[in-house]
Amino acid sequence: MAIDPSFEENREVAEEHEGHEVWGPVEEPETLGIHGTHVAVDFDICLGDGACIDDCPVDVFEWVDTPGHPESELKADPANEDQCIDCMICVDVCPVDAIDVDAGRAGRH
C-alpha cells in the first residue's frame, strides 16, 4: 500500500519532528505517521532500505532511529525538505512507494 497523496486532507498534524510536521495518527512504536509535507515519507510503510538517501542529489533525507517499528528500525526522515528540488528521484527509487513529493506543498511545513 502506497503513501496517501491526499494525506493533508485525510490526516491531521499530530506533532513536529526536527522542524517538519508529522501527520498522524502517531502511536509509537508501531504507528509513526507521515513525516514532512513538501517531501512526505510514510514511516509506517518505509522499509529503510536507503535508496532515497543514496540517490537524493541535495541530501533531503537523514536516517532516524525508530526502535520497535515492525517494518524497520531505521527510517529516511525528510529532515531537509526545504532543500528539495522536486527531481522525484526519491519517489522513483522507493521500493514501497512510501514517498510523495509535491511542489505545491513546498513551504507549507
N, C-alpha and C positions, 0 to 999 in steps of 0.2 A: 504494500500500500504506500503510495507516494505522499509527499507533503501536500497539504491542502493549500492551493494557491489563493484561496479566499479566506485565509486564516484571520485576517483583520476584521472580517465581518462575522466570522463564526466563533471567535475566541476573544477573551479579554486579557489585557496586560495583568499578569499576576505579580510580577516583580521586576527588578532591574538587576542585571549582571554585567559587571565590567563595562558599564557605560552604554549597554544596549538593553532593549526591552525583552522580557520573556513572556510569551503568550501562553497562558495556562490551558488546561489545569496543570498544576505542579504538585506532586505528592512524592517527594524523594523517598527512596532512591529509584522507584520503579517508573514514575511518570515525571518527566523533566520539561515538557513543553517545547515550544518553538523559540529558539534564540535568534534575535535580530529581527529587523523589519525590512530594510532595503535588501540585505542578504539574510535570508531566513533559513535556519537549519533546524529540522525537526529532530530533536535529540532522542525522541522515542523510537525512531527507526534508523538513526545513524549507526553504522557498523564500526565506525572509527578506523576505516582502512587507510585513511590518509591521502587518498588520491587528490582531493581538493587542496590540501595543504601543499602537496608536492607540486601541483600544476598551476596554482594561482600565481600570476605574474606580479602581483602587487602585495602579496602577503596579508590578505584579509583574515586568514584563519590562524588560530593558535590552539594547541592542544589544551584541553581542560580535563581534569580527573572527574569521573563520575562513578565512584565506587558503589558497587551493588546493583548497577543498572543491568537488566537482563540481556541487552544487545551487545554492549561493550562498556568497559570501564574507562574508556577514553573517548572524547568527542571532539569534533572540529568546531571550535567556537568562532563565530564571526566577530572577533574582538576588534578588528579594524575595518568594519564595514564601510566607514566613511571613505576609505581608500579605493573602494570597488570601482572598476572602470566598465562594468557591465559587459565583459567579454564572454560570459556564460560558460567558460571552460569548466568551472566547478560543477555547474548543472550537468554538463555533458559527461563528466567523468564519474559522477556519483553512481555507484552500482545499485543503489536502492532508491534513487530519486528523493533523497532527503533534503535537497537544497532547492530553493526558489529565489531567483533574483529578479527584481522588478524596479527598473529605473524610476517609475512613477512613485515608488515608495521612498526614494532617496531623500534624506534629510528628515524623515519622519521617525526618528529614533531618539 
